[in-house]
Amino acid sequence: MPSDDLRDAIREIKLRAPIEEVVRERVPGLKRAGALWEAVCPFHEEKTPSFKVDPRKGTWHCYGSCSNGGDQLDFLMEFLGVQFMEALELLAAQTAVELPKAARTRGPREPLDPLLEAVERTCNWYERKLHSPAGKAGLDYLRARGLEEGTLKAFSVGFAPPDGQALVGVVSEEQLDIDAYLKAGLVRRNDSGRSYDFFRGRLTFPIRDLAGRPLGFGARRLLDDEGSGPKYVNTPETELFHKGRLIYGLDRAREAVRKGGHLVLVEGYTDVMAAHQVGRKNVAAVLGTSTTADHAGLVRRVGAKRVTLVFDGDAAGRQAAERALKGLLALDIELEVAALEQGTDPCDLLIREGAEAFDALLAGAQGWFDFVTAGIEHLGGGDLSRAVDGCVEFLACLRRPVHREALLAQLAERTGLAQGVLREQFASHPLTGRGAVGHSGGHTGGRTSEARSVRGKTAPLAQAADEAGSTNVPERRQPTPEERRLVGAYARLLGAILLDNSLAALVRPWLEGCPEPRVSHALVTFFELYDSEDGVISEGLLLSSLLEHPARPLVIKAVELASTAETPRELVNGELRFLEENRIQTRRAALTDAMGEAQRRMAAGDEQAEEHWRAQARELTQLGNQQTESNQTSPSTQVLRADAH
């Protein structure tokens, strides 16, 4: 149990930030539906709302493919991709509730913390270097582009010195953990084991997640000679930094996108900064131009209903726009492309001509299908066939067959080809076997995809509860069906007593038999609350006391499991009967083994072995009688006996 002060603080935070308000602030589509609130789930693609918020319990739950749920803190953890204490501190600041000192000074809680600290320290150090004599050339370049000091500060632009030992020297001098800097991609080692700075002689642009934490950097060289390496480089892929899961500037753009529903994606870091500088704060940039399922998940999570891609008007820009489109088509939102005149730089356009010129560019954007089919009516022969193949690749990304069929009809009209011919070409194309599924990537967003897996709609909760026992099995072997069933029974009992607290007395005697640590911890915490609280022990109250314990995700799933029973009492009857039968069977197996050992000792001349054998035989007979009686006893009577056990 957390300290009373921390528990009270969490309760006060939840009172000041009701679950429906926390969710509605980030999911604008949340609407009241009777006693509940509902919306399409922000954590996976769907058409029918399966995401429910229950203000009475202070919880949310998705009844769709992701089946996630929890309280305000779980929602923020999922939505922002942050850890428990970060979500708690965010809500505490928002509600002006002071957390106890012990909570504020908690130590690192997970292995990524040293990497986050390394990137944060480096971000601050690069920023200081930009404003030092060493960074003068970089600062002059940025000012020449028209970027103001406030903009540079807002985006934490920095400078990596060119000598290759500057950051390494700081790490050594301050006795920091060099391994964290290596793992974060900030420092590398050569073949001789010598460490050196990864970024050298470059402007640095911190790339942040939705929570605003810097996870890595993009960096631009200052010199234009080829000997300085590529013009732009990113942090290499690390435990923290995955280029395909981040959108530059989206942490700063999300509020404007949430309010207006419109996201503009450009190509460059300075393009984003210039847009924000002139007041167009709904602008962000994909790192590289190809979009992924994780990018699509981020776009969904910030509430974008319309996305405009801004790219160069030349052939390279067109190809870049096409690559960016494919990963977003599965979202089924309004997608369009605004092509710049050749030689026009968005940053220069914004700084020199202002927001109005940028708005005019966006106003002239083409719908994505018009963009990819532009000029196709003038093609013939092999050129037409190749162009149609290209269109098919885009259509394969769409989720809705009706939408795809409508666009096939438009394509037939524009090319003069029969719709049946186009449909046949679509069906025979290599990509159409995977279609939208291959591009949408299924469940995305929230606590990044590497941390989660999708469970289908076929008994996802039972699977989650039954498989929970795998963490308590030696050598990480797969749990047996019996072990899964036993853990599932305890999970269902947890759900039942949350639904009906009056059943708690029947379940309490069986607490010590739970083999799974997370379920056991949740049960023990429930009974600690049950003994100390006067009111109803709800899922929300239990979650408040679990803090960041791994048992958190099981609470909502346990309640969902219990909700499938006719009544919580009937569920308790059945599960306690199962536990009693399991106890008898387990003891019978142990007695049978012991009697076999006693017989071996008797054969070896052990005089006491026969007495042990007889005692075990008597107990075995008694167990047989209990089994018979159990089979003949009604569930309600059996539960009463279990209560007296």
ROKELUM-115587 format. One record per residue (C-alpha): x negated, y, z negated. Coordinates in pm, whole numbers, plus 50000, padded with zeros to 5 digits. Example, Ala and Ser with C-alpha at 12.3 -4.5 7.8 and 13.67 -1.06 7.14 Angstrom:
BEGIN
487704955049220/486334989449286/
This chain:
BEGIN
500005000050000/498745035250072/498405059849788/501615076249673/500315110049794/499655097450145/502925078350161/504815109350047/502995130650305/503935106650585/507555106750476/507615144750467/506065146350814/508745123150949/511485143750787/510145175550946/509535158951283/512545136251352/511865107751590/514265120751856/512545154851861/509055140151884/510115118452177/512285144452355/509395169252352/507455144752568/510285126652748/512595154152879/515055128353012/515985116252663/519775119152624/522195111752343/524155079252388/526445075452088/524425070251773/521265064451979/519225084052229/518075067952555/515865073752858/513925054653117/510845041352943/507825064452977/505485034552954/506575014753259/508455019853585/512205013553571/515495027153700/517945017753424/517255033453083/515965006852844/514165030352605/516235036352289/515655059651995/517465053451666/517405084651443/518985065451154/516055041451134/513475066051262/512325041951532/512155037751908/512155005752109/511914996252476/514214967652570/512594965352913/509404949253033/506964964952786/509094957352473/507054982152267/508425001251971/507685018451642/508055052051470/506885087251555/503245077651501/503445046851722/505025067751995/502215093151986/499595065751975/501145049852283/501925081952469/498645100052403/496375069852382/495095079652037/494505061051712/496725061851403/494895088951209/494695111451514/498455108451565/499045114751194/496795145451191/498505158951502/501975156151345/500685169451014/499395200651187/502615204351383/504785201751070/502445221250837/502135191750599/498775189050423/497365153950418/495655141450101/491905146650103/491295109050096/493195105550423/491355134250591/487945120150501/488545084350608/485505069750780/485245055851134/487955030351197/486995014451523/483905006851729/484555034251987/484215062051728/480405065551763/480785069052140/483475095552103/481255114251861/478305111952101/480325126152390/481805153852173/478355163952042/476925163752393/479825184252525/479165211152266/475425209852330/475835213252708/478155242952650/475565260352434/472895253552695/474965270652965/474835302752762/471115299552688/468275312152910/467965276953054/471525278653187/471325313153347/471355300253705/474405278953634/476235307253461/475405330853748/476845305753996/480105302353802/480495339853763/479825344354134/482735320654198/484905344553999/485395322553694/485825342553375/484255335953038/487595326152884/488135300253156/484665285353111/485265283052738/488735267852777/487315240152997/484065236752794/481855240053103/478215233353023/474745228553164/472405198553150/468745209953152/466615196153435/463665180753253/465345147653166/464215147252803/466255175752655/469205155452528/467015125752435/464905149652230/467945162352040/469095126851967/465645118151834/465165150451639/468555147951466/468145110251413/471365102251597/472355067751718/470635064152056/472665032852131/475875053152121/474435077252379/473335048252596/476755031552575/478495064752646/476485068552969/474725100052852/471265084952829/469585057353029/466425036452996/463975029053273/462204995853328/459475005153084/462025011852809/461685049752816/464945068452757/465965097952975/468965120953022/471505108653276/472585143853377/469725166753475/469815201853622/473595201553662/476695220353559/478805197553342/482595195253331/483995174853040/486665150253151/489265145652881/492105121652811/495665133452750/494825138852384/492095163452485/489165141452381/486115143352611/485315108252736/482725116752999/481575143253244/481625153553604/478465171953701/477495194053997/473925199554107/472745235554123/470235230654403/471435222254753/468405201454856/468975163954895/466155156654653/468435167554371/470725137854431/474425137554518/476275170454494/478635155854234/478145126853993/480345113453716/479575095453394/479125058553484/481895034553383/481665028353007/483785015452722/485235050652703/485065064253054/486985048753342/487275071653643/490425054353764/492225061553437/491615098953403/492855130453574/490725161453523/492585189853353/495775170153293/495445175152918/495735212752979/498335209753256/500705185553084/502835211752907/503445231453228/504195199153414/506585187753143/508505220553160/508575224253539/508355188153656/505785197953922/502155186053928/499625198954181/496555177354245/493465193254397/489975179854465/487545200654260/486825210653903/486505247553990/489775245554185/491545234653866/489895261653656/490685289053907/494335278453920/494665279853543/492855313153536/495505329153761/498375313453567/499065282053771/498635258053483/500285227653644/497145219753845/494795190253785/492355169153989/491805132154051/488175121254010/487405110954362/490425109354586/491825074054558/494615071054304/495235040354091/498105025053898/496655041253585/496735075253754/500375068753840/501035060153476/499525093353366/501645112353618/504735094853486/503845101753125/503515139253172/506995140153324/506155149453684/509095146553922/507235162754211/503555160054306/501825181354567/498425170654695/496185199054817/493425188055056/491245201555334/492895203555674/490115184755859/489935147355931/488055140055609/490665159155410/493465139855578/491845106755490/491375118455133/495045128155107/496115094355243/494015076154984/495475097754709/499035091154824/498945053354809/498565049854435/501435073854366/504115060754602/505235034154354/506425061954122/509375069654350/509055107254296/508905136354540/505465135554704/504105161454945/500835172855098/499615208555144/496775211055395/494265239355365/492935257155669/489535244055765/486805261055567/489205273355299/488245265654941/491115264754686/488965281554422/488095310254656/491715313054772/492945315754414/490295340254298/490295363154602/493945362254709/495645353154384/498425330154275/500825342454545/498605329154825/498405295654648/502185295254604/502595301754976/500315272355052/502435249654832/505655262654986/504425250755325/503685215355207/504955185555409/506805155955267/504475126055248/506225106355523/506165135955761/502465139755680/501495103655756/503635101756073/502665135756214/502015132556589/502925095656603/505595102256868/502875111457117/500905079057078/501095047357283/499445013557326/496735004457078/496765038756917/500465035156838/499985000056703/497205011556472/499245041356358/502225019056281/499944995956083/498825026155884/502435035655812/503175000055703/500455002755438/502265032455289/505675015855307/504224985655127/503555007954828/507225016954781/509164999854506/512705002354643/513604981154948/516415005455035/513955034455052/511585013855261/514355003755501/515465039955545/511925050555632/511565021555876/514625035456052/512995069856068/509785054456198/511735036556470/513325069256575/509985087456587/508115060256778/510925048457004/510325012856886/513164989756788/513724988056414/513614950056431/510154951556587/508924974456311/510464952156046/508694922156199/505374940756201/505974950955839/506644914755739/503524902055915/501154928555779/498594914755527/499454941055267/503184935555259/502854903155070/501984922954762/503914954554848/504724978054571/503674953954302/500124954054424/499884991554412/501974999454113/499954976453895/502934969353675/502824984553327/500555014753297/500005044353079/500025049952701/497155032452505/495145026752821/495764994453027/492674976852893/494364976052552/497644961452649/499194933052846/502654930552997/505124905352868/507994896453094/511604897552989/511734860252918/511574858252540/508804884252500/509484888452130/509474851652048/506224847952237/504674877152051/505664863651711/504854827251776/501474835351928/500524857951640/499184827451459/496344824451705/494284849251503/494374826151202/493204794651380/489534784551343/487194789851637/489874809451825/491464777351954/494974778752092/497614774451818/499614742451822/503364743951887/503894736351517/501704765851414/503484788951656/506864777951526/505814783651165/504544818851232/507674826251433/509824815751137/508114840650907/508354868151168/512084862051204/512504862550826/510754896350816/513174909451075/516174895150890/515374911450557/514774944650732/518234941650886/519804930750556/517784938750243/520154917950029/518544886350170/515124895450029/515564874649712/516044843249921/512854848850118/510554859949835/509714824549703/508264814950041/505824843950074/502664824249995/503274799650277/502884824550563/499754814350760/499384845950972/497644875550804/499514903250985/502984889050925/502004880850567/500784916550508/504014930950647/506074908250420/504034916650110/504294953950189/508054950450232/508424934749889/506204961249729/508584987249871/511614966449776/510464965749414/509665002949396/512335019649610/515995025649535/517235029449891/517285007850202/513924995150326/514085002450698/511604995950975/510585032550965/509885031650592/507864999650626/505815014550910/505055044950693/503455022050437/501535000150682/499345029050805/497085016251084/497254979650979/497434955551277/500824944151147/502464975951283/503364962651630/505004931751481/507604950851278/509844961951565/509364928651741/510394910051426/513604930251402/514324923451768/513834886351704/516224887051412/518794906851609/519324877551845/520874856551565/524604856451495/523924872751158/520764878650952/522094854750686/522534826450935/519004832551058/517644830950702/519594798950638/518094782150940/514534794150892/514424784950523/515744750650607/512964747650864/510344758850610/511604733350357/511464705650616/508004717050719/506884716550354/508164680950314/506544668950635/503224685350551/503194670250203/504224636050338/501304636550582/498904645950301/500254617950078/499974592250356/496324601650407/495684600550031/497294566149999/495114553250280/492044566250096/493294550349771/493664516749946/490084518950068/488914526549714/490964497249579/489304474049829/485954487049705/486854477949346/487894512149212/490094503848910/491824537948901/492694537949270/495794515949227/497274540148971/496684569149213/498244549049495/501374541549289/501804578249190/501484588949551/503954562349662/506514574849406/506114610649530/506454598849888/509734581749800/510974613349630/510124633349940/512124608950148/515104614149919/514694651949943/514584649350321/517804629250327/519504653250088/518274682850292/519764668550609/523124663850435/523214698150270/525004728050422/522794757450518/524174780250249/523584754649974/520114748050111/519304785050093/520394786149729/518104756949651/515274774549833/515894805349623/515414784649309/512344767649451/
